[in-house]
Amino acid sequence: MSIPSFPLVEIAGPPFSRGQQYGRAARERIARSVRIYSQRLLAMSYAWNDVREIVRGFVPTVEEFAPDYLEEMRGIADGAGCSFEEIVLVNARTEILEIGRKATAREAPDGCTGVIVMPEMARDGALIHAQNWDWLPECAQTGVVLMIRTDDGPDILTFTEAGGLARSGLNSAGLAITANYLESDRDYDRPGIPLPFIRRKFLESQHLAQGIKTVATTPKSGSNNMMLSTAAGFAIDFECAPDESFPILPERGVLAHANHWTSPAALSKLRDTGIANVPESYYRDYRVRERLGSRGGGLAVEDVKDALFDRFGEPFSVCRPWRPEFPGSISETVAMIVMQPARGLMEVAPAPARNRHFTVYSLTMDTKGAAEAAA
């Protein structure tokens, strides 16, 4: 079965204009994204007017956080021939689906296993940052790689769902980010900033400290785990509750995280309410850590890929296979994303349990900025 690579969409200019470019270039994939999440909400017995009202509830908080994002989403809607509310739905789908599931049946969460290999463990001394994204199999047909050229900040390369502003990615200042589902008893009691906007804001940062502030302090509606790294040789993981963040640092040159809380401080203050949905999380990050740690250093990109291809416990494995007997569930690893921030390189394989072909996407680095950061 042939699985096409994720298309590259390059955009530039002011927010509305770059949104239009994005919408026109990814029109069909954006329409699929909108259809997937509209149908899931309609299956929860929500009429589109109900969805529109939920979506509009996020606009004031986003406008205060980053008004340019609203303009960019209006541009995407214009270019793709859909409504502004549909584009906000794609970007706030985690939060909106959670709102929907509170009144109906539970909506399954994203999976994900992330890993960062520090320079001292890497064969060539360059940090590696990677992730498996587990979600709906049909999203293998909605992903895009978005290249954002800017005049007032670092250029950005991000893998995201079509219509989304960011998901996993890196920038020309040498920063990179991935994220994993988490859940706690503090979730969805207050409005917060939808997660793609926080990731995009991180990727707009010229300096790691700015990005850390965004991730660690921005109020969120629900919990989430975000893994941050820099080509200069530092990585940190933040287990984020809506109102508080808990840092975790690498151990023995490797940082790995799946979908359960691990910070002792976090576990002393909140309750993990998501593990019933992802019990295999307890061994997924362990498997990745052990497979890499057992090699004793000298790790290359291919070693990281090999760890993320791990099939232990299949089908509830690090690399999750497609399970057509469970339609509508999280039954596949949709993408494997492997980044080398120092080189501005991102490799992505769609549906890696069925397909081991990676496409390489390249972002020209700000070599002056990277050199200063490493000094």
HELIX and SHEET records of a PDB file:
HELIX    1   1 PRO A   15  ALA A   25  1                                  11    
HELIX    2   2 ARG A   27  ALA A   43  1                                  17    
HELIX    3   3 TRP A   48  ARG A   56  1                                   9    
HELIX    4   4 VAL A   59  PHE A   65  1                                   7    
HELIX    5   5 PRO A   67  ALA A   80  1                                  14    
HELIX    6   6 PHE A   84  ASN A   91  1                                   8    
HELIX    7   7 ARG A   93  ALA A  103  1                                  11    
HELIX    8   8 PRO A  119  MET A  121  5                                   3    
HELIX    9   9 PRO A  137  GLN A  141  5                                   5    
HELIX   10  10 LEU A  195  LEU A  203  1                                   9    
HELIX   11  11 LEU A  208  THR A  217  1                                  10    
HELIX   12  12 PRO A  264  LYS A  269  1                                   6    
HELIX   13  13 SER A  281  GLY A  293  1                                  13    
HELIX   14  14 VAL A  301  LEU A  308  1                                   8    
HELIX   15  15 PRO A  341  ARG A  343  5                                   3    
HELIX   16  16 THR A  367  ALA A  374  1                                   8    
SHEET    1   A 8 LEU A   8  ALA A  12  0                                        
SHEET    2   A 8 GLY A 143  ARG A 149  1                                        
SHEET    3   A 8 ILE A 156  GLU A 161 -1                                        
SHEET    4   A 8 SER A 168  ASN A 171 -1                                        
SHEET    5   A 8 LEU A 175  TYR A 181 -1                                        
SHEET    6   A 8 ASN A 224  THR A 230 -1                                        
SHEET    7   A 8 PHE A 234  ALA A 241 -1                                        
SHEET    8   A 8 GLU A 244  ILE A 248 -1                                        
SHEET    1   B 6 VAL A 254  HIS A 257  0                                        
SHEET    2   B 6 THR A 113  VAL A 117 -1                                        
SHEET    3   B 6 ILE A 128  TRP A 135 -1                                        
SHEET    4   B 6 GLU A 332  GLN A 340 -1                                        
SHEET    5   B 6 LEU A 345  PRO A 350 -1                                        
SHEET    6   B 6 THR A 359  SER A 362 -1                                        
END                                                                             
